[in-house]
Amino acid sequence: MVSFKINDKKVTVEAGSTVLQAARAIGVEIPTLCSNEALEPYGACRLCVVEIEQNGKATLESACTRKVEEGLAVKTDSPLVMARRKLVVELLLARSPEVAVLQELATQLGVERASLPEVEIGDDCILCGLCVRACNEVVGAKAIEFAGAGLDKVVTSPLNKTAEACIACGSCAFVCPTGAVKKLDLELAAKPSIAASKEAGPTREIAKWQVEHKLQVCVKCGNPYAPIPQLESIKKQFYMLPQTTDLCPTCTEYPKIDEEKCLGCGSCAESCPIGALELDDRGGYDKKSKVYEQNCMACHTCEGKCPVHAIS
């Protein structure tokens, strides 16, 4: 455990924690735009700067990347800290004047206008990197990247073309703090062809990466629920059966066995590809199938093999 002070209040946290984590643990709010608990700290936006006093010296450091140390003195709202946060918001507003989250931060910090002239056509992307890091670190698709430098730096797909590796999972849109990345699920998409426009069925579109993929349709309720490439990626990663994704999460249920109908023939147990069913021997000829839900993947292969339809 490590003990130090935040705003003159003594705090004890686990070693290895960041200042941001420690502050949130005691209810001290530090604004961030590029921080996400599922991702490694990055420190790109610089909005979470705090004043660190150690060995008689004071420095400004990002709270999301700074690890706690014994004897630190942290100030989260000193005049120096607030001035730096205001400058950060002013610079971001100059790039993205129409972004709602920046306008809210500006109001909170008392920023009336950007310190630099606003661009003629604002870009909602503030280069926080959350989308790139989520795609690389969590999804593992590595479909998007940073390109360029300085004022020309952008987040884009490789060579600014269709992101072939994108599985349209929507993680980039989920973590984007400004709405620069959007996913759009279309009930009926039209694909142009030489002959005519062909209906492609329900699809998910992420226009920023020039991607459009078909959505898997639940075989039970008929609702489209996830991009097919995303489901294929999950099945490959976890060695899942092809039929595992036939049902949407709402319709996915563990098999239920009607013991009055069950003959105890064992066809279901023999057909289960992962051994999630066994015969419960109750003595004599009294045998009934039993589902072990901790192993079951709800593929319902057993349901199709039962000769008396005792499984649903």
C-alpha positions in Angstrom: 0.0 0.0 0.0 1.1 3.6 -0.7 0.1 6.7 1.3 0.2 10.2 -0.1 -2.0 13.3 -0.2 -4.6 14.6 -2.6 -5.7 18.1 -2.0 -4.2 17.9 1.5 -6.2 14.8 2.3 -4.3 11.6 3.2 -5.0 8.7 0.8 -3.9 5.1 1.0 -4.1 3.0 -2.2 -2.6 -0.1 -3.7 0.9 0.2 -5.2 0.8 0.6 -8.9 -2.4 2.7 -8.9 -2.5 5.9 -10.9 -3.3 9.3 -9.5 -6.5 9.3 -11.5 -7.6 6.0 -10.0 -6.8 7.2 -6.5 -8.7 10.4 -7.0 -11.8 8.7 -8.3 -11.7 6.3 -5.4 -12.2 9.1 -2.9 -14.7 11.0 -5.0 -12.4 13.7 -6.5 -13.3 14.3 -10.1 -10.6 14.9 -12.7 -11.8 15.5 -16.2 -10.5 13.2 -19.0 -11.1 12.7 -22.7 -8.7 9.9 -23.6 -9.0 7.7 -20.5 -10.8 4.4 -20.5 -10.6 1.6 -17.8 -10.4 -1.1 -20.5 -7.3 0.5 -22.1 -3.7 1.2 -21.1 -3.2 4.9 -20.0 -2.2 7.1 -22.8 -2.1 10.7 -21.7 -3.0 12.2 -25.0 -5.6 14.8 -24.2 -3.7 16.4 -21.3 -6.9 17.4 -19.7 -6.3 15.4 -16.6 -3.1 17.3 -15.6 -2.5 17.6 -11.9 0.2 19.4 -9.9 2.6 17.0 -8.3 4.8 18.1 -5.4 7.8 15.8 -4.6 11.2 16.6 -3.0 10.4 20.3 -3.0 9.6 20.4 -6.7 6.3 20.9 -8.4 5.5 19.6 -11.9 2.4 19.2 -14.0 1.7 15.6 -15.0 -1.2 13.6 -16.5 -3.1 11.9 -13.7 -4.0 8.9 -15.9 -0.3 7.9 -16.4 1.3 9.1 -13.2 1.8 6.2 -10.7 1.3 7.0 -7.0 4.4 7.1 -4.8 4.9 7.4 -1.1 4.8 10.9 0.2 3.5 12.6 -3.0 1.4 15.7 -2.6 -1.2 16.1 -5.4 -3.3 19.1 -6.2 -6.1 18.6 -8.6 -7.5 22.2 -8.8 -4.6 24.6 -8.1 -4.5 27.8 -10.2 -1.7 26.3 -12.3 -3.7 23.2 -13.0 -6.9 25.1 -13.9 -5.0 27.4 -16.2 -3.5 24.5 -18.1 -6.9 22.8 -18.4 -8.5 25.9 -19.8 -5.7 26.2 -22.4 -6.2 22.6 -23.4 -10.0 23.1 -23.9 -9.4 26.4 -25.8 -7.0 24.6 -28.2 -9.5 21.7 -28.7 -12.3 24.1 -29.3 -10.3 25.8 -32.0 -10.1 22.4 -33.8 -13.6 21.1 -32.9 -15.9 24.1 -32.1 -19.1 22.2 -32.5 -18.4 19.2 -30.2 -20.8 19.1 -27.3 -18.5 17.6 -24.7 -15.9 20.4 -25.3 -18.6 23.0 -25.0 -19.7 21.6 -21.7 -16.1 21.5 -20.4 -15.6 25.1 -21.6 -18.7 26.2 -19.6 -17.4 24.3 -16.5 -14.0 25.9 -16.7 -15.2 29.4 -17.6 -13.7 29.3 -21.2 -15.7 31.8 -23.3 -13.9 31.2 -26.7 -11.0 29.4 -28.3 -7.5 31.0 -27.9 -6.9 30.4 -31.6 -9.0 31.1 -34.7 -11.6 28.3 -35.3 -11.1 26.3 -38.4 -13.5 26.9 -41.2 -14.8 23.3 -41.2 -14.3 21.8 -37.8 -13.2 18.2 -37.3 -15.1 16.3 -34.5 -12.1 14.1 -34.0 -9.8 15.4 -31.2 -7.1 12.8 -31.8 -7.6 11.2 -28.3 -6.7 7.8 -29.8 -9.4 5.9 -27.9 -10.7 4.3 -31.1 -7.3 3.2 -32.3 -6.3 1.8 -29.0 -9.7 0.0 -28.6 -9.3 -1.6 -32.0 -5.7 -2.6 -31.3 -5.7 -3.5 -27.6 -9.2 -4.9 -27.0 -10.6 -6.1 -30.4 -7.2 -7.0 -31.8 -8.3 -6.1 -35.4 -5.8 -3.3 -35.9 -8.0 -1.9 -38.6 -7.4 1.8 -38.0 -4.3 3.9 -37.3 -2.9 7.4 -36.9 -1.5 9.0 -40.0 0.3 12.3 -40.7 1.9 14.6 -38.2 1.2 18.0 -36.6 -1.8 19.8 -38.0 -2.2 17.1 -40.6 -2.4 14.2 -38.1 -5.6 12.1 -38.5 -7.1 8.8 -37.5 -7.9 6.8 -40.6 -8.0 3.4 -42.2 -4.8 2.1 -43.9 -4.1 4.2 -47.0 -7.4 6.0 -46.4 -9.2 3.2 -48.1 -11.8 0.6 -46.9 -10.6 -0.9 -43.6 -10.4 -4.5 -44.7 -9.6 -5.7 -41.2 -12.6 -3.9 -39.6 -15.2 -6.4 -38.3 -17.7 -3.5 -37.7 -17.9 -4.4 -33.9 -18.6 -0.7 -33.2 -16.0 -0.5 -30.3 -14.5 2.6 -31.9 -17.9 4.4 -31.9 -18.6 3.3 -28.4 -15.4 4.8 -26.9 -15.3 7.9 -29.0 -16.0 10.9 -26.7 -17.1 13.3 -29.4 -19.3 11.3 -31.7 -16.7 11.6 -34.6 -17.1 7.8 -35.2 -20.6 6.6 -35.7 -22.1 3.2 -36.4 -25.3 2.9 -38.3 -27.4 -0.3 -38.5 -29.5 -0.3 -41.6 -32.6 -2.5 -41.9 -32.3 -2.8 -45.6 -29.2 -1.8 -47.5 -29.0 -1.5 -51.3 -25.9 -2.7 -53.2 -25.6 -1.2 -56.7 -24.8 -3.6 -59.5 -24.6 -3.4 -63.3 -28.1 -4.8 -63.7 -29.9 -3.1 -60.9 -29.8 -2.2 -57.3 -29.8 -5.4 -55.1 -31.1 -5.6 -51.6 -28.4 -6.7 -49.3 -30.5 -7.1 -46.1 -29.7 -5.7 -42.7 -26.1 -4.3 -42.5 -23.9 -2.2 -40.2 -22.1 0.8 -41.6 -19.2 2.7 -40.2 -18.7 5.4 -42.8 -15.5 6.8 -41.3 -13.7 3.6 -42.2 -15.7 3.0 -45.4 -17.0 -0.3 -44.0 -20.3 -2.0 -44.4 -21.0 -5.6 -43.2 -24.1 -7.8 -43.1 -25.7 -8.4 -39.7 -26.4 -11.9 -38.4 -30.1 -12.5 -38.2 -31.4 -14.6 -35.3 -33.0 -17.8 -36.5 -35.6 -17.6 -33.7 -36.8 -14.1 -33.5 -35.6 -12.8 -36.9 -33.9 -9.7 -35.5 -30.4 -8.7 -36.9 -28.1 -8.4 -33.9 -24.4 -8.3 -34.8 -22.0 -8.1 -37.8 -21.2 -11.5 -39.3 -17.4 -10.7 -39.4 -17.5 -9.9 -35.6 -19.2 -13.1 -34.8 -16.8 -15.1 -37.0 -13.9 -13.5 -35.1 -15.3 -14.4 -31.7 -16.0 -18.0 -32.8 -12.5 -18.4 -34.1 -11.0 -16.8 -30.9 -12.9 -19.0 -28.5 -13.1 -22.2 -30.7 -16.9 -22.0 -30.7 -19.3 -24.1 -32.9 -20.8 -22.6 -36.0 -24.3 -22.8 -34.7 -23.4 -20.9 -31.5 -24.3 -17.6 -33.1 -27.5 -18.6 -34.7 -29.5 -17.1 -31.8 -29.3 -13.5 -30.6 -28.4 -12.9 -26.9 -32.1 -12.3 -26.1 -33.1 -15.7 -27.5 -30.1 -17.6 -26.3 -31.2 -20.0 -23.6 -29.7 -23.1 -22.1 -31.5 -26.3 -23.3 -34.3 -27.4 -21.0 -35.1 -31.1 -20.6 -38.7 -32.3 -20.1 -38.1 -35.3 -17.8 -41.5 -36.8 -18.4 -40.7 -37.1 -22.1 -37.0 -38.0 -21.7 -36.3 -41.7 -22.5 -32.7 -41.6 -21.1 -31.4 -42.9 -24.4 -28.3 -40.7 -24.3 -28.6 -39.4 -27.9 -28.2 -35.8 -26.6 -25.2 -36.6 -24.5 -23.5 -38.4 -27.4 -24.2 -35.5 -29.8 -23.0 -32.7 -27.5 -19.7 -31.5 -28.9 -18.3 -30.2 -25.6 -19.7 -32.8 -23.1 -22.2 -30.4 -21.4 -24.9 -33.2 -21.1 -24.7 -36.4 -19.1 -27.2 -39.1 -18.1 -28.2 -38.8 -14.5 -28.4 -42.4 -13.3 -31.1 -42.7 -10.6 -30.9 -46.5 -10.4 -32.3 -49.2 -12.5 -33.8 -48.0 -15.7 -34.4 -44.5 -14.4 -32.0 -42.4 -16.4 -32.6 -38.8 -17.4 -30.4 -36.3 -19.3 -29.0 -33.4 -17.4 -27.5 -30.1 -18.7 -24.4 -28.7 -17.0 -24.9 -25.0 -17.7 -21.4 -24.0 -16.7 -20.1 -26.0 -19.8 -23.0 -25.4 -22.2 -22.6 -23.0 -25.1 -26.3 -23.0 -25.9 -25.7 -24.4 -29.4 -28.9 -26.6 -29.1 -27.3 -29.4 -31.1 -28.8 -31.7 -28.5 -32.3 -30.4 -29.3 -32.1 -31.6 -32.9 -30.9 -35.1 -31.9 -33.5 -35.9 -29.3 -35.9 -38.5 -30.9 -38.9 -37.5 -28.7 -38.4 -33.7 -28.6 -37.8 -33.7 -24.9 -35.3 -30.8 -25.2 -36.3 -27.2 -26.0 
